[in-house]
Amino acid sequence: MADQDEELRRELERLRAENEALKNQGRRGLRLQVSEKGGVSLYGIRRFPVTFYKEEWERILGMEAEIRAFMSEHARELKTKGAGE
């Protein structure tokens, strides 16, 4: 019985550590993943991932200068979202 209790205690400790690691994974920030359909999913911006196919990401990334200029031009109209909201 003591062996079984010890085994259960170790399993509980392992599960707690795994749970904590999963919680911390969400706090890490942004991460990329290949989606089920072969797209590139960006996690950590919103509740659900932002997913585009490779060529779509390339088009978006190719517009970096225009996006930054647009945001600068419209800075007064744009809202920011505080951390943790």
N, C-alpha and C positions, 0 to 999 in steps of 0.2 A: 504494500500500500504506500509506503514511504517513497519507493521508486516512482510510482505512478504520480504521486503529488509533486515530486521533483521534476518529472517530465512535463507535467501540466504547467508548473511555474516557469520552466524554461520556454515553453511554447508561448505562454502569455507574454513574457518579456520580449521574445522575438516578434510577436505580432504588434506589440506596442511600439517597438523600434521601427518596424515596417510602416506602421500607421504614421508615425512622426515624420519619417522620410518622405512619405507621400504628401503630407501637409506642407512640408518645407519645399517640395518640388513646385507646388503651386505659387509659392512666394518668390521663386527664383527670378521671375520676370518673363521675358519673351523666349519662345522656343519654336523651332520649325519641325515639321513632320510631313512625310509623304502621306497624302490622303488615300483612302480606299480606292478612289478612282484615278489616282496618279497625279493629283494636283499637289501644290505646295501650300500647306496650311500653317498659318502664323497664329500661335496661341499666346494669350496673355494680354491682349489689347482689350478685348471685350469678353462677354460671357461665353460666346461661341467663337470658334476660330474663323479667321478670314482666309478664304481659300481661293486661289487662282491657279490656272495651269501655267506651265513654265513660260510660254510665250507672252502670256498676260503680265506676269511679273516682270519680264524683260521690258515690255512696253512701259509699265509703270515706273520701273527703275530708270529707264531712259528719259523720263520726264522730270527727273529730280530737280533740275534747275527751274523748270517752269512751275513746278509745285511750290518750291520755296519762294519764288518771286510772287506767285499768286497769294500765298499766305502772308507774305510781307506787305503786299499791296492792300490786302483786306484785313489786316491785323485788328483794326478797330471793330470790325463786324464779327470776327471769329471769337468763339468762347473757348475757354480751356476747362478741362476737367481736373479737379484736384486729385491728389493721390488717395487711393482707397475708396473712391466713390464708384 
